[in-house]
Amino acid sequence: MRFPHKLDAREFLSQHWQKKPLFLPGAVADELPRLDADELGWLATLDDVESRLVFTDHADDQAQYRVEQGPFDEQYLATLPDRDWTLLVNDVEKHLPELRPWLALADFVPDWRIDDLMISFAAPGGSVGPHRDNYDVFLCQTLGERDWALARNATAVDTHADLALLKAFTADTRYCARESDVLYLPPGYAHWGVAVSNCLTWSIGMRAPTRQELCVELERHCDRSLSEDADDSQQPAFYVDPDLQLEEATPGMISVAAVERTTALIPGSAGLSLSERATILGCAVTCLKSWLCPALPESAEIEEMLERITDNPGLPVHGMARLAWFSMDPLHLAFLNGAVLDCGRSEIEAFSGLCATRRFDPDRLQCLAQSTDGREFLTWMIGCGAADLSDRTDGC
């Protein structure tokens, strides 16, 4: 479900993606699943959920910001003041997979580039301060109003223990986002949002692997370290793709162009094979945060799980699992939660279907289970945490 009737994908990619902001009034469909402020507060009380509160303090006509990290006590949240604070919760779609349809609003972007759905509730005057992000983001307003100030350039960074803030800046552009409005921001664009009224903002944030993350995979898979290569001081720090094409947005697919772009980030990577470079990128973008890893089964449990999967039509992929694949004959690579498997054409076709639906197809599973290679592939997926074997009945 793309931003309906408001966005031509090819035009957006050529004119705005990683280039300049775009404001889309009324771009969010009403039928998308929603979360209210109380439900967001409940998430912020859970131990395995990343959350924080940002308070805006005013002194001598200057705004200062302070942060408290979650989880939070329910009573504490209930006693927050009437204004000047923001509650932020990260990775909401991993804890509540039924909210994944929000990510499909950006289905013109490769899904391995999407990091998470962050939801924030702000009381009037609430803000996280002037800042810039190193990744693209779609800011979707679902409740209330928020004033946005944008600037292409901003002054030096303020030092802050928990927030990377900019000095207060003079805006080049201003928007007032109301319910159903969307603001797209490319990486590095200074922005400053302040709640006018109680408001909820849903942020679809992109994943831009860093040179450091890619170099970790270089050492892990290619037995090379950054120190063996030339000086990297002139290399970009983050993956960039301002030339992104709509054809690259097939679910789960890592394109050849994406692999080629990593060459600019890793010193000496031009000497690596296509397989090595694809492995570096695929493992980097599917790695999980340590506190968001599915519980992995013991080897003795995997056989039982295989039987459950083949007998359970439409079994969902685990909400925390990250999947991607690369295919160029004769090379077929599947990536799952930071792991890689070199597999065959039939396995990668099944895996690409899994990426598209995030549900296990029992017919495909039965076919795979009949061959040695296919069964090894299923065993690998289960062992890496692909399947949600809980009693959940909702989608992901």
TIDO-126861 format. One record per atom (N, C-alpha, C): x, y, z. Coordinates in steps of 0.1 Angstrom, whole numbers, padded with zeros to 4 digits, always signed. Example, Ala and Ser with C-alpha at 12.3 -4.5 7.8 and 13.67 -1.06 7.14 Angstrom:
% TIDO-126861
+0132-0057+0078 +0123-0045+0078 +0132-0033+0078 +0128-0022+0071 +0137-0011+0071 +0129+0000+0079 
***
This chain:
% TIDO-126861
+0009-0012+0000 +0000+0000+0000 +0009+0012+0000 +0010+0019-0011 +0018+0031-0013 +0011+0043-0008 +0018+0054-0005 +0011+0066-0002 +0001+0069-0014 -0012+0068-0011 -0022+0067-0022 -0024+0081-0030 -0023+0080-0043 -0026+0091-0052 -0018+0103-0049 -0007+0102-0042 +0000+0114-0038 +0014+0114-0043 +0018+0103-0049 +0033+0101-0051 +0035+0092-0063 +0042+0098-0073 +0047+0090-0084 +0061+0085-0080 +0062+0071-0079 +0074+0066-0073 +0087+0069-0081 +0086+0068-0094 +0098+0071-0103 +0102+0086-0101 +0092+0094-0101 +0095+0109-0100 +0101+0112-0086 +0096+0105-0076 +0101+0107-0062 +0115+0103-0062 +0119+0091-0067 +0132+0086-0066 +0142+0095-0074 +0138+0100-0085 +0147+0108-0093 +0149+0122-0088 +0138+0128-0082 +0139+0142-0078 +0141+0144-0063 +0137+0134-0054 +0137+0137-0040 +0145+0127-0032 +0145+0114-0035 +0152+0104-0027 +0167+0108-0025 +0171+0110-0013 +0184+0113-0009 +0189+0127-0015 +0179+0135-0019 +0182+0148-0025 +0176+0160-0018 +0162+0160-0017 +0156+0171-0011 +0142+0167-0004 +0138+0174+0006 +0125+0170+0013 +0113+0171+0004 +0102+0165+0008 +0090+0165+0001 +0079+0164+0012 +0069+0174+0011 +0057+0174+0020 +0046+0168+0012 +0039+0158+0018 +0027+0152+0011 +0015+0153+0020 +0007+0163+0018 -0006+0164+0026 -0015+0153+0023 -0021+0148+0034 -0032+0138+0033 -0028+0125+0026 -0015+0121+0028 -0010+0109+0021 -0012+0096+0028 -0016+0096+0040 -0017+0083+0048 -0032+0078+0047 -0033+0065+0043 -0046+0059+0041 -0053+0057+0055 -0066+0059+0056 -0073+0057+0069 -0073+0043+0073 -0073+0033+0064 -0075+0019+0068 -0062+0013+0074 -0051+0020+0075 -0039+0014+0081 -0042+0012+0096 -0036+0001+0101 -0038-0001+0116 -0032+0010+0124 -0038+0013+0135 -0034+0024+0144 -0031+0019+0158 -0023+0028+0165 -0020+0026+0179 -0023+0039+0186 -0029+0039+0197 -0032+0052+0204 -0021+0054+0215 -0022+0066+0221 -0012+0070+0230 -0011+0061+0242 -0022+0055+0247 -0021+0046+0258 -0014+0033+0255 -0017+0028+0243 -0010+0016+0238 +0005+0018+0237 +0009+0030+0232 +0023+0033+0230 +0029+0034+0244 +0022+0040+0254 +0027+0040+0267 +0029+0027+0273 +0020+0017+0270 +0022+0003+0275 +0034-0003+0269 +0037-0001+0257 +0049-0006+0251 +0062-0001+0258 +0061+0012+0262 +0073+0018+0268 +0075+0013+0282 +0066+0005+0288 +0068-0001+0301 +0075-0015+0300 +0077-0020+0288 +0082-0034+0286 +0098-0034+0286 +0104-0044+0292 +0118-0044+0293 +0125-0046+0280 +0119-0053+0270 +0126-0055+0258 +0123-0045+0247 +0117-0034+0250 +0113-0024+0241 +0122-0011+0243 +0128-0006+0232 +0136+0005+0233 +0127+0018+0233 +0128+0025+0244 +0120+0037+0245 +0127+0048+0253 +0123+0061+0251 +0129+0072+0258 +0119+0083+0259 +0121+0092+0269 +0114+0104+0271 +0124+0116+0269 +0119+0126+0261 +0127+0138+0259 +0119+0149+0264 +0125+0156+0274 +0118+0168+0280 +0124+0181+0275 +0115+0191+0272 +0120+0204+0268 +0119+0213+0280 +0130+0218+0284 +0131+0228+0296 +0134+0242+0290 +0127+0252+0295 +0129+0265+0291 +0135+0274+0301 +0146+0281+0298 +0153+0290+0307 +0159+0301+0298 +0156+0314+0303 +0161+0326+0296 +0158+0325+0281 +0145+0321+0278 +0140+0321+0264 +0148+0311+0255 +0155+0302+0262 +0162+0291+0254 +0157+0278+0258 +0156+0269+0248 +0151+0255+0251 +0163+0246+0253 +0162+0238+0263 +0172+0228+0266 +0165+0214+0267 +0172+0204+0263 +0166+0191+0262 +0173+0181+0271 +0165+0172+0278 +0171+0162+0286 +0163+0149+0283 +0170+0138+0285 +0165+0125+0281 +0165+0115+0293 +0154+0107+0293 +0153+0096+0303 +0151+0084+0294 +0158+0073+0297 +0157+0060+0290 +0147+0051+0297 +0139+0044+0289 +0130+0034+0294 +0136+0021+0297 +0129+0011+0302 +0114+0012+0304 +0109+0020+0315 +0097+0024+0314 +0091+0034+0324 +0080+0027+0332 +0079+0032+0344 +0068+0027+0353 +0055+0034+0348 +0044+0026+0348 +0031+0030+0343 +0026+0042+0351 +0028+0042+0364 +0024+0053+0372 +0031+0066+0369 +0044+0065+0366 +0053+0076+0362 +0047+0082+0349 +0044+0074+0339 +0039+0080+0327 +0026+0087+0329 +0018+0082+0338 +0005+0088+0341 +0006+0101+0347 +0017+0104+0354 +0019+0117+0361 +0027+0127+0353 +0030+0125+0340 +0038+0134+0332 +0030+0147+0331 +0037+0159+0329 +0030+0172+0329 +0022+0173+0316 +0015+0184+0315 +0005+0186+0304 +0013+0190+0291 +0026+0194+0292 +0032+0199+0280 +0048+0196+0281 +0054+0199+0269 +0069+0199+0268 +0076+0186+0271 +0070+0175+0265 +0077+0162+0266 +0073+0154+0254 +0082+0144+0250 +0079+0135+0239 +0083+0121+0244 +0075+0111+0241 +0078+0097+0243 +0080+0091+0230 +0092+0084+0228 +0095+0077+0216 +0097+0062+0218 +0092+0054+0209 +0093+0040+0210 +0098+0035+0197 +0109+0027+0197 +0116+0022+0184 +0111+0008+0181 +0112+0004+0169 +0110-0010+0164 +0097-0015+0168 +0086-0006+0166 +0073-0010+0171 +0068-0022+0162 +0071-0022+0149 +0066-0033+0141 +0072-0047+0144 +0083-0047+0151 +0089-0060+0155 +0082-0065+0167 +0077-0057+0176 +0069-0061+0187 +0055-0063+0184 +0049-0056+0175 +0036-0057+0170 +0035-0059+0155 +0038-0071+0150 +0039-0073+0136 +0027-0069+0128 +0016-0068+0134 +0004-0064+0127 +0005-0050+0121 +0015-0042+0126 +0017-0028+0121 +0026-0028+0109 +0031-0039+0105 +0041-0039+0093 +0035-0033+0081 +0022-0033+0078 +0016-0026+0066 +0021-0012+0065 +0025-0005+0076 +0030+0008+0075 +0042+0009+0066 +0051-0001+0068 +0063-0001+0060 +0061-0002+0045 +0049-0008+0041 +0046-0009+0027 +0043+0005+0021 +0041+0015+0029 +0039+0028+0023 +0051+0032+0015 +0063+0027+0018 +0075+0030+0011 +0080+0018+0003 +0070+0012-0004 +0074+0000-0012 +0081+0002-0025 +0084+0015-0027 +0093+0018-0039 +0108+0019-0034 +0110+0015-0022 +0124+0015-0016 +0127+0000-0013 +0138-0005-0016 +0141-0019-0012 +0139-0021+0003 +0131-0032+0007 +0127-0033+0021 +0139-0036+0030 +0150-0041+0025 +0162-0043+0034 +0168-0029+0038 +0164-0018+0030 +0168-0005+0034 +0159+0001+0045 +0148-0005+0048 +0139+0000+0059 +0144-0006+0072 +0146+0003+0082 +0151-0001+0095 +0139-0004+0104 +0131+0006+0107 +0120+0003+0117 +0109+0013+0116 +0099+0010+0123 +0088+0020+0125 +0089+0025+0140 +0092+0038+0141 +0093+0044+0154 +0080+0053+0156 +0074+0052+0167 +0062+0060+0170 +0065+0069+0182 +0061+0082+0181 +0063+0091+0191 +0050+0098+0195 +0048+0100+0208 +0037+0108+0212 +0043+0121+0219 +0038+0132+0215 +0043+0145+0221 +0031+0153+0226 +0033+0158+0238 +0024+0168+0244 +0027+0181+0238 +0018+0191+0239 +0021+0204+0233 +0035+0210+0238 +0042+0215+0228 +0056+0220+0231 +0066+0209+0231 +0062+0196+0230 +0072+0185+0230 +0080+0185+0217 +0093+0181+0218 +0102+0181+0207 +0114+0173+0211 +0122+0168+0202 +0135+0162+0205 +0146+0171+0201 +0143+0184+0197 +0153+0194+0195 +0157+0194+0180 +0165+0204+0176 +0170+0205+0163 +0181+0195+0160 +0180+0187+0150 +0190+0177+0147 +0190+0173+0132 +0199+0164+0129 +0198+0158+0115 +0201+0143+0117 +0196+0135+0108 +0197+0121+0108 +0206+0117+0097 +0213+0105+0098 +0221+0100+0088 +0214+0090+0079 +0201+0091+0079 +0193+0082+0071 +0180+0089+0066 +0174+0083+0056 +0161+0089+0051 +0150+0085+0061 +0140+0094+0061 +0129+0091+0070 +0116+0097+0064 +0105+0089+0066 +0091+0094+0063 +0084+0096+0076 +0080+0109+0079 +0074+0113+0091 +0059+0114+0089 +0051+0105+0094 +0037+0104+0091 +0029+0108+0103 +0021+0119+0102 +0013+0124+0113 +0000+0117+0113 -0004+0111+0125 -0016+0104+0126 -0026+0111+0137 -0021+0120+0144 -0029+0127+0154 -0023+0141+0157 -0032+0151+0158 -0027+0164+0162 -0019+0171+0151 -0012+0182+0156 -0004+0190+0147 +0010+0191+0152 +0019+0192+0143 +0034+0194+0146 +0039+0204+0136 +0046+0214+0141 +0053+0224+0133 +0067+0219+0130 +0071+0219+0117 +0084+0215+0113 +0092+0227+0107 +0104+0228+0112 +0113+0238+0106 +0125+0230+0100 +0128+0233+0087 +0138+0226+0079 +0149+0236+0075 +0161+0231+0074 +0172+0239+0069 +0182+0230+0062 +0187+0234+0050 +0197+0226+0043 +0210+0226+0051 +0213+0237+0057 +0226+0239+0064 +0222+0243+0079 +0230+0238+0088 +0228+0242+0102 +0241+0244+0109 +0241+0251+0120 +0254+0254+0127 +0259+0242+0135 +0270+0244+0141 +0278+0233+0148 +0269+0225+0158 +0273+0213+0160 +0266+0204+0169 +0268+0208+0183 +0257+0208+0191 +0258+0209+0205 +0262+0196+0211 +0270+0196+0221 +0274+0184+0228 +0262+0180+0238 +0258+0168+0238 +0248+0163+0246 +0250+0148+0249 +0247+0144+0261 +0250+0130+0264 +0242+0120+0257 +0229+0124+0254 +0220+0114+0248 +0214+0118+0234 +0216+0131+0231 +0210+0136+0218 +0221+0143+0211 +0222+0141+0198 +0231+0148+0189 +0224+0160+0183 +0224+0171+0190 +0216+0183+0187 +0224+0193+0179 +0217+0201+0171 +0223+0212+0164 +0219+0225+0172 +0227+0236+0169 +0223+0249+0174 +0210+0253+0168 +0202+0261+0175 +0190+0266+0169 +0193+0273+0156 +0185+0270+0146 +0187+0275+0132 +0176+0283+0127 +0178+0291+0117 +0168+0298+0110 +0163+0289+0098 +0150+0287+0098 +0144+0277+0088 +0144+0282+0074 +0148+0273+0065 +0146+0276+0051 +0131+0274+0047 +0125+0264+0053 +0112+0260+0050 +0104+0256+0062 +0091+0258+0063 +0083+0254+0074 +0071+0247+0069 +0067+0237+0077 +0054+0230+0074 +0047+0228+0087 +0033+0228+0086 +0025+0223+0098 +0019+0210+0094 +0023+0199+0100 +0018+0186+0096 +0006+0183+0105 -0005+0179+0098 -0017+0175+0104 -0020+0161+0101 -0031+0156+0107 -0034+0142+0106 -0034+0137+0091 -0027+0127+0088 -0025+0120+0075 -0015+0127+0066 -0008+0138+0071 +0002+0144+0063 +0015+0136+0065 +0024+0137+0055 +0037+0130+0055 +0048+0140+0051 +0059+0139+0058 +0071+0147+0055 +0083+0137+0052 +0088+0138+0040 +0100+0130+0037 +0112+0139+0039 +0123+0133+0046 +0135+0140+0047 +0147+0131+0043 +0156+0136+0035 +0168+0129+0031 +0178+0129+0042 +0189+0121+0041 +0199+0122+0051 +0206+0135+0053 +0209+0139+0065 +0217+0151+0067 +0209+0164+0067 +0196+0164+0065 +0188+0176+0064 +0183+0180+0078 +0187+0192+0082 +0184+0196+0096 +0169+0198+0097 +0163+0194+0108 +0149+0195+0110 +0146+0197+0125 +0135+0203+0128 +0132+0206+0142 +0116+0206+0143 +0111+0196+0149 +0096+0195+0150 +0092+0198+0164 +0081+0206+0165 +0075+0210+0178 +0060+0207+0178 +0055+0200+0188 +0041+0197+0188 +0033+0209+0191 +0023+0211+0183 +0013+0222+0186 +0002+0218+0195 -0002+0205+0194 -0012+0199+0202 -0007+0185+0205 -0014+0177+0213 -0011+0163+0215 -0010+0156+0202 +0001+0150+0199 +0002+0144+0185 +0010+0131+0185 +0007+0123+0176 +0014+0110+0173 +0020+0111+0159 +0033+0108+0159 +0040+0108+0146 +0047+0094+0144 +0044+0088+0133 +0049+0075+0129 +0060+0077+0119 +0072+0072+0123 +0084+0075+0115 +0089+0062+0109 +0089+0061+0095 +0095+0050+0088 +0109+0054+0085 +0119+0048+0093 +0133+0052+0091 +0140+0041+0083 +0150+0046+0075 +0157+0038+0067 +0170+0033+0073 +0175+0022+0068 +0188+0016+0073 +0199+0019+0063 +0209+0026+0067 +0220+0030+0059 +0233+0024+0065 +0237+0012+0061 +0249+0006+0068 +0261+0015+0067 +0268+0015+0078 +0280+0023+0079 +0292+0016+0073 +0303+0023+0070 +0315+0017+0066 +0321+0008+0076 +0319+0011+0089 +0324+0003+0100 +0316-0010+0100 +0303-0010+0098 +0295-0022+0098 +0299-0031+0086 +0301-0025+0075 +0306-0033+0063 +0319-0039+0065 +0328-0032+0072 +0342-0037+0074 +0342-0048+0084 +0333-0048+0093 +0331-0059+0102 +0328-0072+0095 +0319-0071+0085 +0316-0082+0077 +0327-0086+0067 +0335-0076+0063 +0347-0079+0055 +0356-0088+0062 +0358-0085+0075 +0368-0093+0083 +0362-0107+0086 +0349-0107+0088 +0342-0119+0092 +0341-0129+0081 +0339-0125+0069 +0336-0134+0058 +0348-0135+0047 +0356-0125+0047 +0367-0125+0037 +0381-0125+0043 +0382-0127+0056 +0395-0128+0063 +0404-0117+0060 +0398-0105+0059 +0406-0093+0057 +0401-0082+0067 +0410-0074+0071 +0407-0063+0080 +0409-0050+0074 +0403-0039+0079 +0404-0026+0074 +0419-0021+0074 +0426-0026+0084 +0440-0021+0085 +0449-0026+0073 +0445-0036+0066 +0452-0041+0055 +0451-0033+0043 +0441-0024+0043 +0437-0016+0031 +0442-0002+0032 +0440+0005+0021 +0445+0019+0020 +0437+0028+0030 +0442+0040+0032 +0436+0050+0041 +0421+0052+0037 +0412+0052+0046 +0398+0054+0043 +0392+0067+0046 +0401+0077+0049 +0396+0090+0053 +0388+0097+0043 +0389+0094+0030 +0382+0100+0020 +0369+0092+0016 +0367+0081+0022 +0355+0073+0019 +0343+0078+0026 +0331+0076+0019 +0318+0080+0026 +0316+0071+0038 +0309+0077+0048 +0307+0070+0061 +0295+0061+0061 +0285+0064+0052 +0273+0056+0051 +0270+0052+0037 +0262+0041+0036 +0257+0036+0023 +0248+0047+0017 +0250+0050+0005 +0241+0060-0002 +0237+0054-0016 +0224+0058-0020 +0219+0053-0033 +0210+0064-0039 +0215+0076-0042 +0207+0086-0048 +0203+0082-0062 +0209+0072-0068 +0206+0067-0081 +0196+0056-0081 +0190+0053-0069 +0181+0042-0067 +0170+0041-0078 +0168+0029-0084 +0158+0027-0094 +0146+0019-0088 +0135+0021-0093 +0123+0014-0089 +0124-0001-0090 +0131-0005-0100 +0132-0020-0103 +0140-0027-0091 +0147-0019-0083 +0155-0025-0072 +0146-0028-0060 +0133-0025-0060 +0124-0026-0049 +0117-0039-0048 +0121-0049-0055 +0115-0063-0054 +0118-0067-0039 +0107-0072-0033 +0109-0076-0018 +0121-0085-0015 +0129-0080-0006 +0140-0088-0002 +0153-0088-0011 +0151-0083-0023 +0162-0084-0033 +0173-0074-0030 +0185-0078-0030 +0197-0069-0031 +0202-0069-0045 +0201-0058-0051 +0204-0057-0066 +0219-0056-0068 +0224-0059-0080 +0238-0058-0084 +0242-0044-0081 +0234-0034-0085 +0237-0020-0083 +0240-0017-0068 +0232-0023-0059 +0234-0021-0045 +0248-0026-0041 +0251-0038-0046 +0264-0044-0042 +0275-0035-0047 +0274-0030-0059 +0284-0021-0065 +0286-0008-0057 +0275-0004-0051 +0276+0009-0043 +0285+0007-0031 +0286-0005-0026 +0294-0008-0014 +0309-0006-0017 +0312-0007-0030 +0327-0005-0033 +0332+0008-0028 +0324+0018-0029 +0329+0031-0024 +0331+0032-0009 +0324+0023-0002 +0325+0024+0013 +0337+0016+0019 +0341+0005+0012 +0351-0004+0017 +0364-0002+0010 +0374+0003+0016 +0387+0004+0009 +0392-0009+0004 +0396-0010-0008 +0401-0023-0014 +0391-0032-0018 +0378-0029-0017 +0367-0039-0020 +0366-0041-0035 +0372-0033-0044 +0371-0035-0058 +0378-0049-0061 +0387-0053-0053 +0394-0066-0055 +0387-0078-0050 +0375-0076-0044 +0367-0087-0039 +0358-0092-0050 +0354-0105-0049 +0345-0111-0059 +0331-0105-0056 +0322-0107-0066 +0308-0103-0065 +0302-0110-0053 +0305-0123-0052 +0299-0131-0040 +0304-0125-0027 +0316-0121-0026 +0321-0116-0013 +0315-0102-0010 +0313-0094-0020 +0307-0081-0018 +0292-0082-0014 +0285-0091-0021 +0271-0093-0018 +0270-0099-0004 +0279-0108+0000 +0278-0113+0013 +0280-0102+0024 +0290-0094+0022 +0292-0083+0031 +0280-0074+0033 +0274-0070+0022 +0262-0061+0023 +0250-0069+0029 +0247-0081+0024 +0236-0088+0029 +0236-0091+0043 +0248-0095+0048 +0249-0098+0063 +0248-0085+0071 +0254-0074+0066 +0253-0062+0074 +0239-0057+0075 +0231-0058+0065 +0218-0052+0065 +0207-0061+0071 +0211-0073+0074 +0201-0082+0081 +0206-0085+0095 +0217-0079+0100 +0220-0081+0114 +0210-0075+0123 +0208-0081+0134 +0198-0077+0144 +0204-0070+0156 +0196-0061+0162 +0200-0055+0174 +0200-0066+0185 +0210-0066+0194 +0211-0077+0203 +0199-0080+0211 +0191-0070+0214 +0179-0072+0222 +0166-0075+0214 +0168-0076+0201 +0157-0079+0192 +0159-0092+0184 +0166-0101+0190 +0169-0114+0183 +0158-0125+0187 +0152-0131+0177 +0143-0142+0180 +0150-0153+0188 +0143-0160+0197 +0149-0171+0204 +0152-0182+0195 +0164-0187+0195 +0168-0197+0185 +0166-0211+0191 +0162-0220+0183 +0159-0233+0188 +0172-0241+0190 +0172-0251+0199 +0183-0260+0200 +0182-0270+0188 +0193-0276+0185 +0193-0285+0173 +0183-0296+0174 +0181-0301+0186 +0171-0312+0188 +0157-0307+0185 +0154-0294+0186 +0141-0289+0184 +0137-0287+0170 +0148-0285+0161 +0146-0281+0148 +0137-0291+0140 +0139-0304+0141 +0132-0314+0134 +0117-0313+0137 +0114-0311+0150 +0100-0309+0154 +0094-0297+0148 +0102-0286+0147 +0097-0274+0142 +0094-0275+0127 +0103-0282+0120 +0101-0285+0106 +0087-0291+0103 +0084-0301+0112 +0071-0307+0110 +0059-0297+0113 +0061-0289+0122 +0051-0279+0125 +0049-0269+0114 +0060-0265+0108 +0059-0255+0097 +0052-0261+0085 +0055-0274+0081 +0049-0280+0069 +0034-0283+0072 +0030-0284+0084 +0016-0287+0088 +0008-0275+0091 +0014-0263+0091 +0008-0251+0096 +0006-0241+0084 -0005-0241+0077 -0006-0232+0065 -0005-0217+0070 +0003-0209+0062 +0004-0195+0065 +0011-0191+0077 +0020-0200+0082 +0028-0197+0094 +0036-0184+0092 +0035-0174+0101 +0042-0161+0098 +0057-0162+0100 +0064-0154+0093 +0078-0151+0096 +0079-0144+0109 +0089-0147+0117 +0090-0140+0130 +0091-0125+0128 +0084-0117+0136 +0083-0103+0135 +0097-0096+0136 +0106-0102+0143 +0119-0096+0144 +0129-0100+0133 +0126-0109+0125 +0135-0115+0115 +0137-0105+0104 +0150-0104+0099 +0153-0096+0087 +0158-0105+0076 +0152-0104+0064 +0155-0113+0053 +0160-0105+0041 +0169-0111+0033 +0173-0105+0020 +0179-0116+0012 +0180-0113-0001 +0186-0123-0010 +0193-0116-0022 +0202-0124-0027 +0209-0119-0039 +0210-0131-0049 +0207-0128-0062 +0207-0139-0072 +0212-0134-0085 +0222-0140-0090 +0227-0138-0103 +0234-0151-0107 +0228-0158-0116 +0233-0172-0120 +0248-0171-0122 +0255-0181-0117 +0250-0192-0109 +0250-0190-0094 +0251-0177-0090 +0252-0174-0075 +0238-0170-0069 +0235-0177-0059 +0222-0175-0052 +0225-0175-0037 +0223-0163-0030 +0226-0161-0016 +0214-0157-0008 +0211-0164+0002 +0200-0160+0012 +0206-0155+0024 +0200-0144+0029 +0205-0137+0041 +0194-0137+0051 +0197-0141+0064 +0187-0141+0074 +0193-0138+0088 +0189-0127+0093 +0194-0123+0107 +0209-0123+0108 +0216-0118+0097 +0231-0117+0098 +0238-0129+0093 +0231-0140+0090 +0237-0152+0084 +0235-0153+0069 +0243-0161+0063 +0242-0162+0048 +0243-0177+0045 +0236-0181+0034 +0236-0195+0029 +0237-0194+0014 +0247-0201+0008 +0248-0202-0007 +0239-0214-0010 +0229-0211-0018 +0219-0221-0021 +0216-0223-0036 +0206-0231-0039 +0203-0233-0053 +0191-0224-0058 +0188-0225-0071 +0177-0217-0077 +0164-0219-0070 +0160-0232-0068 +0147-0235-0062 +0146-0229-0048 +0157-0230-0040 +0157-0225-0027 +0155-0210-0027 +0163-0203-0036 +0162-0188-0036 +0148-0184-0041 +0142-0191-0050 +0128-0187-0054 +0119-0189-0043 +0120-0199-0035 +0111-0201-0023 +0114-0189-0013 +0127-0186-0011 +0130-0176-0001 +0125-0162-0006 +0126-0159-0019 +0121-0146-0024 +0106-0145-0022 +0099-0156-0023 +0085-0156-0020 +0082-0154-0006 +0090-0159+0003 +0089-0157+0017 +0091-0142+0021 +0101-0136+0014 +0103-0122+0016 +0091-0113+0012 +0084-0118+0001 +0073-0110-0004 +0061-0111+0005 +0058-0123+0011 +0046-0124+0019 +0048-0125+0034 +0061-0128+0038 +0064-0130+0052 +0055-0141+0058 +0052-0150+0050 +0044-0162+0055 +0050-0174+0048 +0051-0185+0055 +0055-0198+0049 +0044-0204+0040 +0048-0207+0028 +0038-0213+0019 +0039-0229+0020 +0029-0235+0025 +0030-0250+0028 +0033-0258+0015 +0028-0254+0004 +0032-0261-0009 +0046-0261-0012 +0052-0249-0011 +0066-0247-0014 +0075-0255-0003 +0070-0254+0009 +0077-0261+0020 +0077-0276+0017 +0066-0282+0013 +0065-0296+0010 +0075-0300-0001 +0076-0291-0011 +0085-0294-0022 +0099-0294-0017 +0103-0284-0009 +0116-0283-0004 +0120-0294+0005 +0111-0299+0013 +0113-0309+0022 +0116-0323+0016 +0113-0324+0003 +0114-0337-0004 +0129-0339-0009 +0137-0328-0009 +0151-0329-0014 +0160-0327-0002 +0172-0332-0004 +0182-0330+0007 +0186-0316+0008 +0189-0309-0004 +0192-0295-0003 +0181-0286+0002 +0169-0290-0002 +0158-0282+0003 +0156-0283+0018 +0157-0296+0023 +0156-0298+0038 +0167-0291+0045 +0179-0291+0040 +0190-0284+0047 +0187-0269+0047 +0181-0264+0036 +0177-0250+0036 +0167-0246+0046 +0157-0255+0047 +0146-0253+0058 +0152-0253+0072 +0161-0263+0074 +0168-0264+0087 +0176-0251+0090 +0183-0246+0080 +0190-0234+0082 +0181-0222+0086 +0170-0221+0079 +0161-0210+0082 +0155-0211+0096 +0151-0223+0100 +0146-0225+0113 +0156-0222+0124 +0168-0227+0121 +0179-0225+0131 +0183-0210+0132 +0181-0202+0122 +0184-0188+0123 +0173-0179+0128 +0161-0185+0131 +0151-0178+0138 +0141-0172+0128 +0138-0179+0117 +0129-0173+0107 +0114-0174+0110 +0111-0185+0117 +0096-0188+0119 +0091-0183+0133 +0079-0178+0133 +0072-0174+0145 +0064-0187+0149 +0069-0194+0158 +0062-0207+0163 +0054-0205+0175 +0051-0192+0179 +0043-0190+0190 +0028-0193+0186 +0019-0190+0195 +0005-0192+0193 -0002-0180+0186 +0006-0171+0181 +0000-0159+0175 -0008-0163+0163 -0018-0156+0161 -0026-0158+0149 -0027-0146+0140 -0020-0135+0144 -0020-0123+0136 -0009-0123+0126 -0009-0115+0116 +0001-0115+0105 +0013-0108+0109 +0023-0108+0100 +0035-0101+0102 +0041-0096+0089 
***
